[in-house]
Amino acid sequence: MATDFEDSLEKVADEVLVCTKCRLSETRRHAVPGEGNSSARVIFVGEGPGEQEDVQGRPFVGAAGKLLTELLGSIGLGRDDVYITNVVKCRPPNNRPPRKDEAGVCRKYLERQISITRPKVICPMGNSAIRAFLDSEKGVTSLHGMPVEKDFITYFPMYHPAAALYTASLKKVMEEDFEKLRGLLDSMVD
């Protein structure tokens, strides 16, 4: 039996799948609304879908997604325990960063997903996602692994898993950040 939360996430997904409000819809194969637990304590937000996500219509299913799944497992979480989405719901051409107007169009979908799931922690992954949430000129190099309280939500910026695929030394940094995330989640009262 579906709960109101699941129905609401389904409604957001249905709207995303047919959205044509920005130019990204013109080149996508599939929109990628997001997926996961409707009452997740933590939401992971990437920049935008990549090639495999565009093909499959699911978030984080390529090599970066495999690493994200591995990192979640290292702290006792599975993809079913969290909610995973992106700042923009359609793949930007050539995997370029989303433009401000594109992110602005998708913002209402992201805000609704957050409102529905009511997470304790939001993990923006990578500079575009961090800037979508935090008013900071600083990037992921300065902010990763450090909780930021804003509007009664804890933000925990992280490197995007794809960064560790290109710079092997970042995998260890990400593993450490996930351990910090585990400690943060364990310290929170439900």
C-alpha positions in Angstrom: 0.0 0.0 0.0 1.5 3.3 -1.0 1.8 6.1 1.5 1.1 9.8 0.8 4.8 10.4 0.7 5.3 7.7 -2.1 2.4 9.0 -4.0 3.8 12.5 -3.8 7.3 11.4 -5.0 5.6 9.5 -7.8 3.7 12.7 -8.7 7.0 14.7 -8.8 8.5 11.9 -11.0 5.6 11.9 -13.3 6.0 15.7 -13.8 9.7 15.5 -14.3 9.3 12.8 -16.9 7.3 15.0 -19.2 8.8 18.4 -18.3 9.8 20.6 -21.3 10.5 23.8 -19.3 14.1 24.2 -20.4 16.4 23.4 -23.3 17.8 20.2 -21.6 14.5 18.4 -22.4 15.3 18.8 -26.1 18.4 16.5 -26.0 17.6 14.0 -23.3 16.7 10.4 -23.8 15.1 10.1 -20.4 14.5 12.5 -17.5 15.9 11.3 -14.2 13.7 12.3 -11.3 15.5 10.5 -8.5 14.9 7.3 -6.5 15.1 5.8 -3.1 13.5 5.8 0.3 10.6 8.3 0.7 11.4 8.9 4.3 15.2 8.8 4.0 17.3 10.4 6.7 19.8 11.5 4.1 19.5 12.7 0.5 22.4 12.7 -2.0 22.2 15.4 -4.6 24.5 15.3 -7.7 24.9 17.9 -10.4 22.9 16.2 -13.2 22.5 12.9 -15.0 25.4 11.5 -17.0 25.3 9.3 -20.1 24.2 6.1 -18.4 21.6 7.9 -16.3 20.2 9.4 -19.5 20.0 6.0 -21.1 18.4 4.2 -18.1 16.4 7.0 -16.6 17.8 6.3 -13.1 20.3 8.4 -11.0 23.9 7.2 -10.4 23.9 4.0 -12.4 27.2 4.5 -14.2 30.7 4.1 -12.8 30.2 7.0 -10.3 27.0 5.3 -9.2 28.8 2.0 -8.6 31.3 3.9 -6.4 28.4 5.7 -4.5 26.8 2.3 -3.8 30.1 1.0 -2.5 30.7 4.0 -0.3 27.1 3.7 1.1 27.8 0.0 1.9 31.0 0.9 3.7 28.8 2.8 6.3 26.0 0.2 6.5 23.6 1.9 4.1 22.1 0.7 0.8 20.5 2.7 -2.0 17.1 1.8 -0.5 18.0 3.6 2.7 18.7 6.9 1.1 17.2 9.2 -1.6 19.4 10.0 -4.6 18.7 12.8 -7.1 20.3 15.7 -9.0 20.1 19.4 -9.2 18.9 19.1 -12.8 16.8 16.2 -13.9 18.0 16.0 -17.6 21.5 15.4 -18.9 23.3 18.6 -19.9 25.0 18.2 -23.3 28.5 16.8 -23.1 28.2 16.5 -19.3 28.7 20.2 -18.9 27.7 21.8 -15.6 24.1 22.9 -15.5 23.4 26.5 -16.2 21.8 28.7 -13.6 18.5 29.0 -15.5 18.4 25.2 -16.0 19.0 24.6 -12.3 16.4 27.2 -11.5 13.7 25.4 -13.5 14.4 22.1 -11.8 14.7 23.7 -8.3 11.0 23.3 -7.6 11.2 19.6 -8.2 14.2 19.3 -5.9 12.5 21.4 -3.2 9.4 19.2 -3.4 11.5 16.0 -3.1 13.2 17.4 0.0 9.9 18.5 1.5 8.4 15.1 1.0 11.3 13.0 2.3 12.1 15.4 5.2 15.8 14.3 5.5 18.0 15.0 8.5 21.0 15.5 6.2 21.4 16.7 2.6 24.7 15.7 0.9 25.4 18.0 -2.1 28.0 16.3 -4.2 30.3 18.5 -6.3 30.5 22.2 -6.8 27.3 22.7 -8.8 25.2 20.9 -6.1 27.0 22.6 -3.3 26.3 26.1 -4.8 22.7 25.1 -5.3 22.3 24.9 -1.5 24.9 27.0 0.2 25.6 30.7 -0.3 29.3 30.3 -0.6 32.0 31.1 -3.0 34.0 28.2 -1.6 34.0 25.0 -3.4 34.1 21.3 -2.6 37.8 21.3 -1.8 37.2 23.7 1.1 33.8 22.5 2.2 33.8 18.7 1.9 33.2 16.7 5.0 32.2 19.7 7.1 28.5 19.9 8.2 26.8 23.2 7.6 23.5 24.1 9.4 21.0 26.1 7.3 17.3 26.5 7.6 17.0 23.6 10.1 18.8 21.2 7.8 22.3 19.9 8.0 24.2 20.0 4.8 27.2 17.7 4.4 29.1 18.7 1.2 31.0 15.9 -0.5 33.1 15.3 -3.6 31.1 13.9 -6.5 31.9 10.2 -6.9 33.0 10.9 -10.5 35.9 13.0 -9.1 37.4 9.9 -7.5 37.2 8.1 -10.8 39.5 10.8 -12.3 41.7 11.4 -9.3 42.3 8.2 -7.5 43.5 9.9 -4.3 40.1 11.3 -3.7 38.6 7.9 -3.1 40.3 7.8 0.3 39.0 11.3 1.0 35.5 10.2 0.1 35.8 7.1 2.3 36.8 9.4 5.2 33.9 11.8 4.5 31.4 8.9 4.5 32.8 7.8 7.9 32.1 11.3 9.1 28.6 11.1 7.7 28.0 7.9 9.5 29.1 9.5 12.8 26.9 12.5 12.0 23.8 10.4 11.3 24.5 8.3 14.5 24.6 11.5 16.6 21.2 12.7 15.4 18.1 12.0 17.4 15.1 10.9 15.3 
